[in-house]
Amino acid sequence: MDTLPVIIVGSGVAAYNAARVLHSLGVQNIQIRTEGRQAGTSRNAGSDKQTYYKLSLAGEGRDSVRDMARSFYAGGGVDGELALVMAAYSAQCFYTLVELGVPFPKNEYGEYVGYQTDHDSTNRATSAGPLTSRYMTEALEQAVLAADIDIIEKQSIAEIHQAHGHLTGLSFINTETEEIAFCPCRCGILATGGPANLYAESVYPKSQSGALGICAAAGLQLSNLHNWQYGIASLRPRWNLSGSYQQALPRYISIGADGGVSEFLPLYMTPEEAILFTFRKGYEWPFDPEKATASSRIDIAVHAEIHEKQRRVYLDYTQNPVGLAPDLSNLPPEVGSYLQNCNAIGNTPYRRLQSMNRAAIELYRSHALDLQTAPLEIAVCAQHCNGGVAVNAHWETSLPGLFAVGECAGTFGAKRPGGSALNAAMVGAYRAAERVAGGIAAAPPATALPSPPCNGNAVAPPGGNAAALRRELSAHAAFRRNAAEIHRMRGTYRRQRDALPPPKTLAELRIYDNLHAACAILSAMEAQESVPSMKNPITLTQGDTTVFREATPLPNPDTWFERVWAASQRS
């Protein structure tokens, strides 16, 4: 069994960092299996200023590992040991990226400066620009290629196999030939990202699929599946519209079937509020129920125009919003001072955006969209699942030998600081690799290895309308949730799921994965409506059952140097 490989599934930040660390710790037999090296969220997603959240490494502001851990913990829905680990490994993982060439900005004395992001009160955030996660992926990929680690493409995970309470292998379907193969392994590390195919209004790249349903079907314990992040994004291309895209103060307009145009925000708030809340959307980009009477009223208005009035919604950078003086003399103080400091005092949203972030304009121009002349179609889109597969402090799942890292893992909590997902992807991969390299015992072989399902032309499974599922989830189970509809959908999709045969084609696999994932997520959402009175609940879903428990407290481990030093010498 020692000759079996460690199989990593995925090819984003988490996957590549796990492989890099495994190799550095002496593990030789490593395989990366992926649908495609150019696919996935890490390589293909971004925003105005894609954020990486790290320990403060500049200036006079005080920070510490414990303070950062408290910030993770304060958002709710995250266990204390996970919060502490994500903080403790933060600087190490950040400087790894620096050494690999990711161009994070530093001043002339070498301080890596930062800024404040959402759900945080410090200046921990940093960025290498709108393509930060792509730069990270490319840098880590080069390290993996230099280590001569096998990367096998056109592989979509189809099944998780277990025996004697331990992982025994993974099955994959070839996305080109649709052949299915069982691959025994010593350990598996899932870095498959979030369930990207569940919402019609989504900012996930179309190359992303995810495997949450495969994990649900295998009986893994899942965590916090009701916790998602939604925000305003363009539909074509799929791109987050945070930061300067909002701070430039574009108009929000909707167009009906008759072609009539409405600047609709003043129907939901005063023009003065619309200007202030649009600006604040730049740094309060995710929908937040606590801001439902403030900046998140914009999300509610956009959703209502699309799903209640059946209109298409756009950002328009060609004209100022109603109520804004041409000379910008009536701006709220916080807006006026910010735009003055950015020298963004042009007389149209386009000119202000051009002053603040020319690259933001060029990004859309590269997709044949000129913001100077044409509006940009938008929606409130699913952007990130803060839940996922439940893991311990080594990112090991409820199935020994199987790990989940990156967005696949449910480690982000209810309100994560902006950019902390990239930190968690790096840290989780590092911890899982350390655990595997430290000598995870492989399971004894199963009595008989599972036989791959027969290939062939299968009849389309009942209820396999993935487009309808996505539309219903966007309408009723996104940032606005209808309890009655969630209950109805859960029953409908459970019946469809239970009628599915084992998938034999890629199309069947996608439906299988989506239905299993949707049922688990709807179970968590429905249970959340009756969450018991807990200070800091964790939601756990397994099969069709969702239960709650209190998050574990932040640990208080020994930090006395001599004792820690002595213990390290014995280990």
C-alpha positions as semicolon CSV with decimal commas, in nm:
position;residue;x (nm);y (nm);z (nm)
1;M;0,000;0,000;0,000
2;D;0,297;0,236;0,050
3;T;0,341;0,245;-0,328
4;L;-0,005;0,394;-0,380
5;P;-0,013;0,760;-0,481
6;V;-0,149;1,056;-0,296
7;I;-0,414;1,188;-0,536
8;I;-0,494;1,559;-0,540
9;V;-0,811;1,655;-0,727
10;G;-0,805;2,003;-0,879
11;S;-0,558;2,250;-1,025
12;G;-0,608;2,578;-0,841
13;V;-0,426;2,747;-0,555
14;A;-0,514;2,483;-0,294
15;A;-0,432;2,184;-0,515
16;Y;-0,097;2,315;-0,629
17;N;0,009;2,427;-0,283
18;A;-0,077;2,085;-0,139
19;A;0,135;1,917;-0,407
20;R;0,423;2,162;-0,358
21;V;0,431;2,110;0,019
22;L;0,398;1,731;-0,009
23;H;0,697;1,724;-0,243
24;S;0,901;1,952;-0,016
25;L;0,830;1,713;0,274
26;G;0,962;1,413;0,083
27;V;0,643;1,257;-0,057
28;Q;0,732;1,126;-0,402
29;N;0,427;0,952;-0,545
30;I;0,190;1,243;-0,607
31;Q;-0,074;1,270;-0,876
32;I;-0,277;1,577;-0,960
33;R;-0,597;1,490;-1,147
34;T;-0,795;1,776;-1,294
35;E;-1,059;1,852;-1,553
36;G;-0,813;2,098;-1,702
37;R;-0,521;2,310;-1,593
38;Q;-0,681;2,618;-1,747
39;A;-1,015;2,559;-1,572
40;G;-1,144;2,656;-1,230
41;T;-1,204;2,958;-1,013
42;S;-0,848;3,030;-0,897
43;R;-0,727;3,084;-1,252
44;N;-1,037;3,245;-1,402
45;A;-1,204;3,458;-1,135
46;G;-1,128;3,809;-1,020
47;S;-1,265;4,149;-0,934
48;D;-1,170;4,514;-0,920
49;K;-0,898;4,449;-0,662
50;Q;-0,884;4,079;-0,584
51;T;-0,798;4,056;-0,217
52;Y;-0,558;3,838;-0,021
53;Y;-0,609;3,855;0,357
54;K;-0,297;3,814;0,570
55;L;-0,141;3,907;0,901
56;S;-0,048;4,278;0,907
57;L;0,311;4,321;0,795
58;A;0,347;4,700;0,771
59;G;0,292;5,022;0,959
60;E;0,233;5,093;1,327
61;G;-0,098;4,914;1,369
62;R;-0,079;4,633;1,624
63;D;-0,160;4,281;1,511
64;S;-0,095;3,928;1,628
65;V;-0,183;3,572;1,543
66;R;-0,447;3,574;1,819
67;D;-0,599;3,900;1,696
68;M;-0,629;3,761;1,345
69;A;-0,780;3,439;1,480
70;R;-1,036;3,644;1,672
71;S;-1,132;3,818;1,347
72;F;-1,199;3,481;1,183
73;Y;-1,389;3,360;1,488
74;A;-1,596;3,677;1,531
75;G;-1,765;3,618;1,196
76;G;-1,933;3,309;1,339
77;G;-1,962;2,955;1,210
78;V;-1,596;2,861;1,237
79;D;-1,431;2,640;1,497
80;G;-1,167;2,799;1,716
81;E;-0,886;2,562;1,620
82;L;-0,943;2,633;1,250
83;A;-0,943;3,008;1,313
84;L;-0,614;2,985;1,504
85;V;-0,444;2,765;1,243
86;M;-0,550;2,996;0,957
87;A;-0,396;3,288;1,146
88;A;-0,081;3,105;1,261
89;Y;0,017;2,992;0,910
90;S;-0,079;3,320;0,743
91;A;0,260;3,490;0,726
92;Q;0,441;3,171;0,624
93;C;0,201;3,108;0,336
94;F;0,205;3,472;0,227
95;Y;0,584;3,486;0,210
96;T;0,583;3,159;0,014
97;L;0,385;3,339;-0,255
98;V;0,622;3,635;-0,240
99;E;0,921;3,402;-0,287
100;L;0,745;3,238;-0,583
101;G;0,708;3,576;-0,751
102;V;0,353;3,693;-0,687
103;P;0,386;4,074;-0,713
104;F;0,225;4,194;-0,389
105;P;0,310;4,562;-0,332
106;K;0,569;4,669;-0,078
107;N;0,722;5,005;0,005
108;E;1,086;5,101;-0,034
109;Y;1,171;4,953;0,306
110;G;1,015;4,616;0,235
111;E;0,686;4,653;0,424
112;Y;0,397;4,471;0,260
113;V;0,131;4,736;0,297
114;G;-0,238;4,664;0,335
115;Y;-0,588;4,807;0,333
116;Q;-0,917;4,742;0,509
117;T;-1,154;4,489;0,359
118;D;-1,511;4,385;0,442
119;H;-1,580;4,223;0,780
120;D;-1,252;4,345;0,925
121;S;-1,134;4,650;1,117
122;T;-0,762;4,641;1,035
123;N;-0,546;4,682;0,725
124;R;-0,464;4,316;0,669
125;A;-0,580;4,297;0,308
126;T;-0,341;4,313;0,015
127;S;-0,368;4,260;-0,359
128;A;-0,161;4,202;-0,669
129;G;-0,446;4,343;-0,878
130;P;-0,768;4,205;-1,028
131;L;-0,599;3,876;-1,122
132;T;-0,435;3,800;-0,787
133;S;-0,556;3,438;-0,766
134;R;-0,444;3,376;-1,124
135;Y;-0,095;3,498;-1,042
136;M;-0,095;3,272;-0,736
137;T;-0,208;2,972;-0,941
138;E;0,052;3,031;-1,209
139;A;0,333;3,074;-0,956
140;L;0,238;2,760;-0,764
141;E;0,192;2,567;-1,088
142;Q;0,546;2,653;-1,192
143;A;0,673;2,514;-0,861
144;V;0,477;2,193;-0,919
145;L;0,607;2,158;-1,275
146;A;0,963;2,218;-1,155
147;A;0,915;1,932;-0,908
148;D;0,806;1,704;-1,196
149;I;0,477;1,614;-1,028
150;D;0,231;1,426;-1,250
151;I;-0,063;1,634;-1,371
152;I;-0,330;1,424;-1,542
153;E;-0,596;1,626;-1,723
154;K;-0,950;1,553;-1,847
155;Q;-1,032;1,384;-1,516
156;S;-1,361;1,459;-1,338
157;I;-1,412;1,290;-1,001
158;A;-1,710;1,054;-1,013
159;E;-1,704;0,856;-0,688
160;I;-1,530;0,832;-0,349
161;H;-1,459;0,472;-0,241
162;Q;-1,414;0,351;0,116
163;A;-1,369;0,031;0,311
164;H;-1,302;-0,044;0,677
165;G;-1,380;0,320;0,759
166;H;-1,101;0,458;0,541
167;L;-1,059;0,598;0,192
168;T;-0,952;0,330;-0,058
169;G;-0,965;0,515;-0,386
170;L;-1,134;0,758;-0,622
171;S;-1,310;0,702;-0,952
172;F;-1,276;0,946;-1,239
173;I;-1,456;0,993;-1,567
174;N;-1,251;1,103;-1,864
175;T;-1,417;1,421;-1,988
176;E;-1,325;1,342;-2,347
177;T;-1,375;0,965;-2,384
178;E;-1,619;0,922;-2,089
179;E;-1,429;0,615;-1,975
180;I;-1,453;0,559;-1,599
181;A;-1,152;0,436;-1,403
182;F;-1,099;0,343;-1,039
183;C;-0,775;0,479;-0,893
184;P;-0,662;0,332;-0,559
185;C;-0,472;0,580;-0,345
186;R;-0,296;0,612;-0,014
187;C;-0,468;0,944;0,059
188;G;-0,683;1,186;-0,134
189;I;-0,694;1,566;-0,120
190;L;-1,002;1,726;-0,270
191;A;-0,937;2,076;-0,405
192;T;-1,237;2,088;-0,637
193;G;-1,370;2,431;-0,539
194;G;-1,726;2,527;-0,464
195;P;-2,050;2,394;-0,616
196;A;-2,036;2,626;-0,913
197;N;-2,323;2,491;-1,124
198;L;-2,610;2,544;-0,881
199;Y;-2,718;2,901;-0,955
200;A;-2,834;3,062;-1,279
201;E;-2,702;3,396;-1,155
202;S;-2,344;3,306;-1,078
203;V;-2,003;3,465;-1,100
204;Y;-1,822;3,130;-1,095
205;P;-1,635;3,074;-1,423
206;K;-1,815;2,833;-1,654
207;S;-1,507;2,609;-1,649
208;Q;-1,568;2,540;-1,279
209;S;-1,784;2,245;-1,178
210;G;-1,704;2,138;-0,819
211;A;-1,782;1,806;-0,650
212;L;-1,991;1,884;-0,342
213;G;-2,261;1,642;-0,461
214;I;-2,006;1,363;-0,498
215;C;-1,901;1,426;-0,137
216;A;-2,264;1,427;-0,022
217;A;-2,332;1,099;-0,207
218;A;-2,032;0,941;-0,031
219;G;-2,184;1,024;0,308
220;L;-1,924;1,280;0,410
221;Q;-2,020;1,523;0,681
222;L;-2,077;1,871;0,536
223;S;-2,060;2,202;0,716
224;N;-2,242;2,536;0,698
225;L;-2,393;2,483;0,354
226;H;-2,643;2,763;0,412
227;N;-2,359;3,018;0,428
228;W;-2,296;3,168;0,086
229;Q;-2,158;3,496;-0,037
230;Y;-2,359;3,681;-0,300
231;G;-2,277;4,008;-0,469
232;I;-2,336;4,222;-0,773
233;A;-2,154;4,093;-1,080
234;S;-2,171;4,118;-1,455
235;L;-2,325;3,825;-1,641
236;R;-2,117;3,834;-1,961
237;P;-1,837;3,806;-1,873
238;R;-1,887;3,674;-1,521
239;W;-1,697;3,922;-1,308
240;N;-1,736;4,072;-0,960
241;L;-1,830;4,440;-0,960
242;S;-1,680;4,561;-0,634
243;G;-1,435;4,838;-0,552
244;S;-1,400;5,118;-0,805
245;Y;-1,675;4,974;-1,028
246;Q;-1,916;5,099;-0,759
247;Q;-1,716;5,392;-0,624
248;A;-1,728;5,553;-0,969
249;L;-2,103;5,600;-0,902
250;P;-2,264;5,442;-1,210
251;R;-2,639;5,450;-1,275
252;Y;-2,846;5,140;-1,200
253;I;-3,098;5,096;-1,481
254;S;-3,342;4,824;-1,582
255;I;-3,498;4,749;-1,919
256;G;-3,835;4,582;-1,965
257;A;-3,960;4,358;-2,245
258;D;-4,103;4,666;-2,414
259;G;-3,762;4,833;-2,419
260;G;-3,853;5,089;-2,155
261;V;-3,558;5,210;-1,945
262;S;-3,588;5,292;-1,574
263;E;-3,328;5,428;-1,336
264;F;-3,478;5,228;-1,054
265;L;-3,283;5,287;-0,733
266;P;-3,487;5,602;-0,648
267;L;-3,794;5,376;-0,645
268;Y;-3,646;5,191;-0,347
269;M;-3,461;5,471;-0,165
270;T;-3,393;5,843;-0,190
271;P;-3,152;5,964;-0,460
272;E;-2,914;6,074;-0,184
273;E;-2,919;5,727;-0,028
274;A;-2,870;5,569;-0,371
275;I;-2,549;5,766;-0,425
276;L;-2,411;5,688;-0,079
277;F;-2,505;5,319;-0,089
278;T;-2,365;5,274;-0,440
279;F;-2,033;5,414;-0,322
280;R;-2,032;5,192;-0,013
281;K;-2,099;4,889;-0,231
282;G;-1,735;4,926;-0,333
283;Y;-1,614;4,797;0,004
284;E;-1,939;4,643;0,130
285;W;-1,976;4,435;-0,184
286;P;-2,120;4,109;-0,046
287;F;-2,486;4,111;0,050
288;D;-2,515;4,141;0,428
289;P;-2,848;4,104;0,612
290;E;-2,722;4,353;0,870
291;K;-2,696;4,612;0,591
292;A;-3,041;4,535;0,447
293;T;-3,149;4,887;0,545
294;A;-2,827;5,037;0,410
295;S;-2,599;4,943;0,117
296;S;-2,751;4,596;0,075
297;R;-3,078;4,764;-0,021
298;I;-2,918;4,785;-0,364
299;D;-2,896;4,405;-0,387
300;I;-3,260;4,378;-0,282
301;A;-3,363;4,631;-0,547
302;V;-3,169;4,452;-0,821
303;H;-3,321;4,116;-0,724
304;A;-3,672;4,266;-0,725
305;E;-3,629;4,418;-1,071
306;I;-3,513;4,084;-1,213
307;H;-3,726;3,828;-1,030
308;E;-4,042;4,025;-0,946
309;K;-4,067;4,267;-1,236
310;Q;-3,898;4,039;-1,495
311;R;-3,666;4,315;-1,614
312;R;-3,298;4,306;-1,710
313;V;-3,066;4,517;-1,497
314;Y;-2,753;4,708;-1,602
315;L;-2,482;4,937;-1,471
316;D;-2,453;5,246;-1,689
317;Y;-2,124;5,437;-1,684
318;T;-2,224;5,686;-1,954
319;Q;-2,442;5,913;-1,736
320;N;-2,449;6,030;-1,377
321;P;-2,719;5,891;-1,147
322;V;-3,022;6,106;-1,077
323;G;-2,962;6,359;-0,802
324;L;-2,587;6,392;-0,855
325;A;-2,482;6,748;-0,933
326;P;-2,273;6,776;-1,253
327;D;-1,989;6,938;-1,054
328;L;-2,015;6,673;-0,777
329;S;-2,081;6,949;-0,525
330;N;-2,352;6,756;-0,341
331;L;-2,159;6,438;-0,268
332;P;-2,174;6,294;0,086
333;P;-1,850;6,389;0,268
334;E;-1,704;6,035;0,274
335;V;-1,768;6,000;-0,099
336;G;-1,635;6,342;-0,191
337;S;-1,311;6,308;0,005
338;Y;-1,245;5,961;-0,138
339;L;-1,296;6,071;-0,498
340;Q;-1,084;6,382;-0,439
341;N;-0,800;6,170;-0,296
342;C;-0,824;5,942;-0,601
343;N;-0,836;6,245;-0,832
344;A;-1,155;6,091;-0,968
345;I;-1,366;6,403;-1,019
346;G;-1,469;6,350;-1,381
347;N;-1,819;6,443;-1,493
348;T;-1,930;6,088;-1,582
349;P;-1,896;5,752;-1,408
350;Y;-1,675;5,637;-1,694
351;R;-1,429;5,923;-1,644
352;R;-1,419;5,862;-1,270
353;L;-1,356;5,491;-1,323
354;Q;-1,087;5,577;-1,576
355;S;-0,909;5,788;-1,314
356;M;-0,935;5,526;-1,039
357;N;-0,876;5,204;-1,227
358;R;-0,804;5,206;-1,598
359;A;-0,742;4,829;-1,585
360;A;-1,105;4,781;-1,482
361;I;-1,212;4,938;-1,812
362;E;-0,958;4,743;-2,017
363;L;-1,080;4,415;-1,871
364;Y;-1,422;4,464;-2,027
365;R;-1,274;4,603;-2,346
366;S;-1,085;4,273;-2,380
367;H;-1,431;4,110;-2,390
368;A;-1,550;4,354;-2,660
369;L;-1,748;4,566;-2,411
370;D;-1,688;4,942;-2,408
371;L;-1,814;5,090;-2,080
372;Q;-1,790;5,437;-2,232
373;T;-2,075;5,362;-2,472
374;A;-2,267;5,053;-2,355
375;P;-2,433;4,945;-2,029
376;L;-2,321;4,630;-1,847
377;E;-2,579;4,363;-1,760
378;I;-2,567;4,254;-1,397
379;A;-2,737;4,046;-1,128
380;V;-2,682;3,957;-0,763
381;C;-2,475;3,644;-0,818
382;A;-2,353;3,349;-0,616
383;Q;-1,983;3,414;-0,570
384;H;-1,853;3,189;-0,296
385;C;-1,975;2,905;-0,074
386;N;-1,855;2,965;0,281
387;G;-1,957;2,610;0,371
388;G;-1,838;2,281;0,228
389;V;-1,700;1,952;0,350
390;A;-1,652;1,946;0,728
391;V;-1,285;1,914;0,826
392;N;-1,074;1,905;1,141
393;A;-0,770;2,118;1,220
394;H;-0,564;1,913;0,971
395;W;-0,833;1,958;0,701
396;E;-0,916;1,587;0,719
397;T;-1,279;1,498;0,645
398;S;-1,508;1,258;0,831
399;L;-1,363;0,984;0,608
400;P;-1,007;0,909;0,732
401;G;-0,750;0,943;0,457
402;L;-0,955;1,201;0,264
403;F;-0,886;1,573;0,297
404;A;-1,067;1,878;0,161
405;V;-0,892;2,210;0,100
406;G;-0,978;2,546;-0,053
407;E;-1,342;2,632;-0,116
408;C;-1,426;2,262;-0,111
409;A;-1,371;2,272;0,267
410;G;-1,623;2,432;0,502
411;T;-1,375;2,651;0,687
412;F;-1,478;3,008;0,608
413;G;-1,752;3,071;0,862
414;A;-2,058;3,291;0,826
415;K;-1,893;3,629;0,764
416;R;-1,539;3,588;0,649
417;P;-1,309;3,888;0,607
418;G;-1,272;3,970;0,240
419;G;-0,981;3,781;0,087
420;S;-0,956;3,523;0,364
421;A;-1,055;3,247;0,122
422;L;-0,718;3,270;-0,051
423;N;-0,538;3,257;0,283
424;A;-0,747;2,955;0,383
425;A;-0,671;2,780;0,053
426;M;-0,297;2,817;0,114
427;V;-0,311;2,726;0,483
428;G;-0,548;2,430;0,448
429;A;-0,337;2,281;0,172
430;Y;-0,025;2,320;0,384
431;R;-0,185;2,155;0,687
432;A;-0,327;1,864;0,488
433;A;0,010;1,804;0,322
434;E;0,189;1,808;0,658
435;R;-0,057;1,554;0,794
436;V;-0,021;1,322;0,494
437;A;0,358;1,349;0,491
438;G;0,365;1,278;0,864
439;G;0,254;0,922;0,802
440;I;-0,118;0,867;0,760
441;A;-0,172;0,494;0,772
442;A;-0,329;0,361;0,456
443;A;-0,636;0,142;0,490
444;P;-0,606;-0,230;0,434
445;P;-0,722;-0,317;0,083
446;A;-1,089;-0,381;0,032
447;T;-1,193;-0,744;-0,008
448;A;-1,262;-0,666;-0,370
449;L;-1,177;-0,343;-0,541
450;P;-1,484;-0,171;-0,685
451;S;-1,545;-0,231;-1,051
452;P;-1,587;0,076;-1,268
453;P;-1,942;0,127;-1,395
454;C;-2,003;0,010;-1,749
455;N;-1,980;0,281;-2,010
456;G;-2,253;0,318;-2,265
457;N;-2,542;0,530;-2,374
458;A;-2,767;0,571;-2,072
459;V;-3,120;0,702;-2,073
460;A;-3,143;1,056;-1,941
461;P;-3,231;1,037;-1,571
462;P;-3,570;1,162;-1,455
463;G;-3,590;1,523;-1,350
464;G;-3,254;1,605;-1,501
465;N;-3,336;1,965;-1,586
466;A;-3,029;2,137;-1,452
467;A;-3,128;2,476;-1,597
468;A;-3,460;2,470;-1,409
469;L;-3,282;2,381;-1,084
470;R;-3,043;2,672;-1,127
471;R;-3,324;2,918;-1,200
472;E;-3,523;2,807;-0,894
473;L;-3,225;2,832;-0,661
474;S;-3,143;3,183;-0,786
475;A;-3,504;3,295;-0,744
476;H;-3,584;3,139;-0,406
477;A;-3,269;3,013;-0,231
478;A;-3,000;3,273;-0,288
479;F;-2,945;3,582;-0,075
480;R;-3,324;3,618;-0,057
481;R;-3,481;3,293;0,063
482;N;-3,841;3,178;0,055
483;A;-3,896;2,912;0,323
484;A;-4,202;2,761;0,155
485;E;-4,024;2,734;-0,180
486;I;-3,715;2,585;-0,018
487;H;-3,931;2,319;0,147
488;R;-4,104;2,242;-0,184
489;M;-3,778;2,230;-0,381
490;R;-3,615;2,005;-0,124
491;G;-3,891;1,746;-0,163
492;T;-3,890;1,770;-0,542
493;Y;-3,516;1,736;-0,580
494;R;-3,486;1,456;-0,325
495;R;-3,731;1,251;-0,529
496;Q;-3,535;1,323;-0,846
497;R;-3,207;1,244;-0,674
498;D;-3,333;0,913;-0,539
499;A;-3,448;0,807;-0,886
500;L;-3,103;0,856;-1,038
501;P;-2,901;0,554;-1,153
502;P;-2,522;0,563;-1,106
503;P;-2,385;0,813;-1,361
504;K;-2,226;0,662;-1,672
505;T;-2,170;0,974;-1,882
506;L;-2,034;1,318;-1,809
507;A;-2,378;1,475;-1,856
508;E;-2,528;1,229;-1,607
509;L;-2,245;1,297;-1,364
510;R;-2,318;1,670;-1,371
511;I;-2,688;1,612;-1,298
512;Y;-2,601;1,359;-1,026
513;D;-2,359;1,599;-0,859
514;N;-2,597;1,897;-0,884
515;L;-2,894;1,712;-0,736
516;H;-2,698;1,565;-0,446
517;A;-2,543;1,907;-0,375
518;A;-2,875;2,090;-0,403
519;C;-3,048;1,850;-0,164
520;A;-2,775;1,894;0,096
521;I;-2,777;2,273;0,064
522;L;-3,156;2,296;0,080
523;S;-3,151;2,072;0,388
524;A;-2,911;2,315;0,559
525;M;-3,113;2,619;0,450
526;E;-3,441;2,472;0,571
527;A;-3,291;2,368;0,904
528;Q;-3,143;2,714;0,949
529;E;-3,496;2,853;0,972
530;S;-3,531;2,674;1,306
531;V;-3,175;2,703;1,435
532;P;-3,165;2,657;1,813
533;S;-3,053;2,934;2,038
534;M;-2,678;2,906;2,010
535;K;-2,417;3,176;2,042
536;N;-2,200;3,047;1,757
537;P;-2,367;2,757;1,572
538;I;-2,204;2,519;1,327
539;T;-2,447;2,353;1,085
540;L;-2,365;1,990;1,001
541;T;-2,538;1,804;0,718
542;Q;-2,501;1,434;0,645
543;G;-2,741;1,258;0,413
544;D;-3,080;1,426;0,455
545;T;-3,021;1,527;0,816
546;T;-2,895;1,862;0,941
547;V;-2,800;1,921;1,305
548;F;-2,632;2,202;1,496
549;R;-2,354;2,230;1,750
550;E;-2,166;2,515;1,910
551;A;-1,839;2,616;1,750
552;T;-1,541;2,509;1,956
553;P;-1,369;2,797;2,141
554;L;-1,041;2,951;2,039
555;P;-0,759;2,738;2,183
556;N;-0,511;2,881;2,427
557;P;-0,201;2,669;2,357
558;D;0,130;2,696;2,534
559;T;0,348;2,977;2,395
560;W;0,631;2,957;2,652
561;F;0,937;2,920;2,433
562;E;1,139;2,669;2,635
563;R;0,847;2,430;2,677
564;V;0,749;2,449;2,310
565;W;1,115;2,409;2,212
566;A;1,149;2,098;2,429
567;A;0,832;1,946;2,288
568;S;0,949;2,011;1,933
569;Q;1,271;1,822;1,998
570;R;1,076;1,514;2,110
571;S;0,844;1,508;1,809
